[in-house]
Amino acid sequence: MLYWLTDDLVFPLVELAEDWGGLALGGDLSPERLLLAYRSGIFPWYDEDQPIIWHAPDPRFVLFPNKLHIPRSLRPVLNQKKFTITYNQAFREVIANCQQINRPDQPGTWITDEMLEAYCELHTLGHAHSVEAWQKGKLVGGLYGISLGKIFFGESMFSQVSNASKVAFVTHVLDLKQKNFLLIDCQVHTPHLQRFGAEEVPRQQYMKLLSKALSADEHGQ
């Protein structure tokens, strides 16, 4: 059973989520609710023709920055410095590209216009961040997510040139490792991120890791 949210800023316990990860319906994408969701181990994920669906999957897919695996085929690309990597220089463009990019395994997009605006507002407030990959002055790849305490919640990435998003991702993880981030939340399993060392952990373990990461000093990009 999914729980319908009210105007009150509260979520059900993650232990009440369905086997497929769904926990609650409705509510809104206000900064206050979104930040509460992430701090509670919950995230929104839904299609344009659905109400907002809040998820708390078990297991959870995560990457420990100190366990990053750089595929051998990507190392020459990193050494050749084919891309210029920046932070927070084109947030709206990055999320718009993530929304519009064609994904063979996905008929539509879960980044609705409402979600795009909500995360742009979080970016303005200093909680959402983007990583951009540029080539010859053109934005060709990137990713975005939420940063709280010492955890980064990855949301989506895009690439218009081969390896662009991969280089942005690896550069970002190495940066987070240097800043002593404890965890990157990848939400649900993907073979792509598994190749970089991401792994599944039980939700109960994730919640403990989340609490530890959130209790660390707040760190801005």
PyMOL commands that set and color helices and strands:
alter all, ss='L'
color gray80, all
select helices_A, chain A and resi 14-16+31-39+65-67+72-80+91-100+113-124+164-178+191-194+203-215
alter helices_A, ss='H'
color red, helices_A
select strands_A, chain A and resi 3-4+22-25+43-44+53-55+60-63+84-87+128-135+138-148+151-159+183-187+199-201
alter strands_A, ss='S'
color yellow, strands_A
deselect
rebuild
show_as cartoon
